[in-house]
Amino acid sequence: MVSSTGRRLAAYGAAAKGNTLLNYFGIGREILDFVVDRSTHKQGRYMPGVPLPIYPPEKLLEMMPDDALLLTWSFAAEILEQQAEYRRRGGKFVVPVPRVEVV
């Protein structure tokens, strides 16, 4: 899906705190295409409350969304390092907490 700004969006991290953020702000399929998570226990499932499919992180490189909303912001440094190839190819992460920033 392409947002009203013409950008394709995904999310990284199927953590409970991230799911709370999505549900609180009503963010679902109309904004995000999918969620990726390293946990094989979460892959192949959907985010509770919003019907977003959860895939392995490699899906970011396969689909190359313009931006990925980082739902596991407390691990930002580690994830940004792990996703160096996605970022090298032009992908950006939106880190919502403690303040919104795009990296």
N, C-alpha and C positions, 0 to 999 in steps of 0.2 A: 504494500500500500504506500502511496506517496502522500505526504502531509500537505496541508494547504500552502506550505512554504516550498513545496516541490522536493522535499527531502524524505528519504526512506529511513524509518526509525525501527530499532530493535531495543532489547534490554539485556543486560548481563546480570545474572544472579537471581535464583529463584528462592531467596531467603524470605523468612516471615516478615521481617521489617520492610523489605522491598514490596512485598505483596500488600502490606498494610498501606504503603504510600500509593500504590496503584489504585486500590479500592477507595481510599479516602478522596483522591482527586478524580476518580472516575476515568482512569486511563485504561483503555482496553484496545480492542482490535481496530477501532477507528483511528488510533494514533500509532500503535506499535504493531509490527508484523509478527514478531515472535520473541521468545526469551531463550537465552542460552545459559547453561550451568554445567560445571564440571562434574557434578554428582550424577553417576549413572543411575541412581535410585530415582532421580527426578526427571531424567530424560525420557521422552515418550509420554509424559503426562501433561497436564494443563495447570496453569496458575489458578488457585481457588478464587472464585468470584469474578474472574475475567477469563474468557476462553482463549487464553494465549498459549500456544504449544511451547513446550520446553525441549530444546535440542542441545547437542553437545556444542562446545565453543567453536569448533571448526566451521559451524554454520555461518559465523560472521565472515569468514574468508570466502565461503561459497557464495553467499548472497550479497556481501559488501554493502550493507546499509550505510547511509551517510553518517549516521550517529547511533550510538548505543547508550541508553540510559543506564547508568551504573547503580543497580539496586543493592549492591553489597559494598556500599561506600566505605565501610570501615577497613576494607581490604584493597582500597584503591591503588596504592603503590604496587602491591604484588600483582594485581590484575593488569594494570597498565604495562608492567614489565612482561607478563605472560603474553599479552596481546600486542607485542611490538610489531609484528608483521601486519596486523590489521591497521594499526596506526601508520605504519610506513606506507601502506597503500592509500592512505588518505582518510581512513576512518577516524572519527572523533568520539570521545566519551563525554557524556554529560554527567557530571558528579553533582547530585542535588543537595548533599549535606556535607559540611555545616553551612556552606553557602553555594549557590549554583555557580558552577564554572565548567567551561568546555575545554578539554585537553586532548 
